[in-house]
């Protein structure tokens, strides 16, 4: 611990430290500012009164002494704690390095803190050894507060500039952008390096505008919401308002400060508003409905063209009238009352149907929709009136009412009980027969049924909300096959069959239902009918079988026993597949699937197997069976033995083939006789033509034979005739027309005609070169309820055609024999471009 009495006081020059220590205790108080001294070990040895005042305490200079500083606690300028042995005084004594203008926070015993600025200098002896150090410090708390306030304001100003909601930029006197905030850059879409440093004129869409702006600002003029257009980075144009002033220094223009307000949306809105106004005006005039405006007295202020047309008056005439002037006198009072309420504010809108009188005296019906336009104070400005001419609709409505009344009269006249409901099941109409059947008079609005009480056929009670009519409305479907029993108030009961059917409007929406109740009290007739039907099924020669949707046999009549050899006891409950041969087992799944889709199968010819294993040809007719709710629950199958018919068909085919054989033999005999007749005669060419015609006739017979002489397809007859004559017929002959079967006589006639035409084309026409074509087309038309065939033969691309010098057999066959044979009209033309042949003939 330091002892100041150890210093010699005479005989040498004192060091700074010694001089300060040996001075009077009040000597340090003369120094303007807080001062304290520590020895070379850091012990506090002297301080003045101002230091004690800043410390808020007077530390002891004798034991126990304090080191490095007399404050209670120390902190760095950022507020973090600082130990005394790490303070600037400790550092200066340890290192011998002075500290200049260091900032430290001192905490006083009362908890208050102050900022101080410290300046510390080590004190050395004559040999340079550190004897101690002196610290001069001063309170700078006020300066720090001012500095903090300045920094805060600077940050606020910087934040305002950078994060302002509107664009801000600073432009130099030369027009160079010096700075721009985020809003400005985001508005135009530029990064800072593409915007700052460039001339402001580069971003203005209108050069005269930016020139005027810069000229005004350079003269010190202020701009307030000056309109301009800026070019964004993406090429779009931004409409802005610029508010700006200038900064001058020493009378010299330095820069401008500009606020940029984006009004693009407002500009677009104004454009849209103007467009809307123009469109409204155009729509107002072009509207097909009448539109008018009227003042509080009903005087017309504005009318469109449709309004004028509707009332048969000019615009000038109407603008000198009130809307009451053309209103029918019987409807004026109601319109006056409604409009008065609208003008007074009792209502803003109303709608009425009224009669109006046109200029020529014609009375029309109008639907008027009137609405109000008021000012900001709520005062009536004018009324907007929309008029629809509903004259035709009114007449149609009158006719509809007449029709409805006619329908009601008709339903009233029906002997069956009939009633209707709305979509909720509330009764809207019932006829007299319904009253008689129910034994009471229902009330309009009653729900579901006109009857008093309902029971099921087994006698159990049936609530009205579960009756067939309720089911039809709730499930939106007709209900069929149900029965019920109505109990009258007098206790009598009437069995009946209901036929509830939903009713829909034109849009398909359910609007109600109609129900007819058929009294079936006479059960004997119904039972007799059922027994007769069962007898027919039981004794029918045809096999009649029913099965469920899984193909399990449910019923089996005697005809089935005779046809298949099984008794009912043997097959009921077994799958129907026991009757199907192994190679036809895939038929049944397809039949069942069609039945489930509610399809009928008529005359399906197939093969089935008997109990003894023999096969039998049958024709099947299969129909769906449905339950009372209309769901498919099985199928009824009628099987008819067609073995004899098949044998008859095979026998007929055998006879036809034999006939064809004999016809061909006859044709061969004719060919042989012709050959002998022409032998030795210089007519080999004629014989060749005659022989080819016989061959064509034989081919037509072949086609008819394949079709059992029931007719032949026109396309097939054409191909069979020309294929032997024409090389590459697929490329040289183009045939088009609908599928058409010809009766045998017509097929033979056309075969001969095609032969003659094709032979002629091969000798003289389109088939004599490589580029010729033959086009054959046909269609069918109905003339006087009779179908006629129109057939066209046309040759193109062949050599030039000349009219024959004489009429040959082929020409006579086509022009006379064919027309006479078919009873039609024939047109044969030898045009230079190619032969054209057309025939029209009845198909029956």
Secondary structure, DSSP 4 states (H G I P E B T S, - for coil): ---GGGS--SSSPPPHHHHHHHS-TTGGGGSSSEEEEEETT-BEEEE-HHHHHHHTS---SSSSP-BS--SSEEE-TTS-EE-GGGSHHHHHHHH---EEEEEEEEE-TTS-EEEEEEEEEEEE-TTS-EEEEEEEEEE-HHHHHHHHHHHHHHHHHHHHHHH-SSEEEEEETTSBEEEE-HHHHHHHT--HHHHTTSBGGGGBS-HHHHHHHHHHHHTT--EEEEEEEEE-TTS-EEEEEEEEEEEEETTEEEEEEEEEEE-HHHHHHHHHHHHHHHHHHHHHHH-SSEEEEE-TT-BEEEE-HHHHHHHT--HHHHTTSBTTTSB-GGGHHHHHHHHHHHHHTS-SEEEEEEEEE-TTS-EEEEEEEEEEEE-TT--EEEEEEEEEE-HHHHHHHHHHHHHHHHHHHHHHH-SSEEEEEETT-BEEEE-HHHHHHHTS---TT-BS-SSSEEE-TTS-B--GGGSHHHHHHHHTS---S--EEEE-TTS-EEEEEE--EEEE-TTS-EEEEEEEEEE---HHHHHHHHHHHHHHHHH-SSEEEEEETT-BEEEE-HHHHHHH---HHHHTTSBGGGGS-GGGTHHHHHHHHHHHTT--EEEEEEEEE-TTS-EEEEEEEEEEEE-TTS-EEEEEEEEEE-HHHHHHHHHHHHHHHHHHHHHHHHHHHHHHHHHHHHTTSS-HHHHHHHHHHHHHHHHHHHHHHHTTTS-EEHHHHHHHHHTTTSTTHHHHEEEE----EEPHHHHHHHHHHHHHHHHHHHHTSGGGSSS-EEEEEEEEEEETTEEEEEEEEEEESSSPP---SS--HHHHIIIIIHHHHHT-EEEEEEETTEEEEEEEEE--
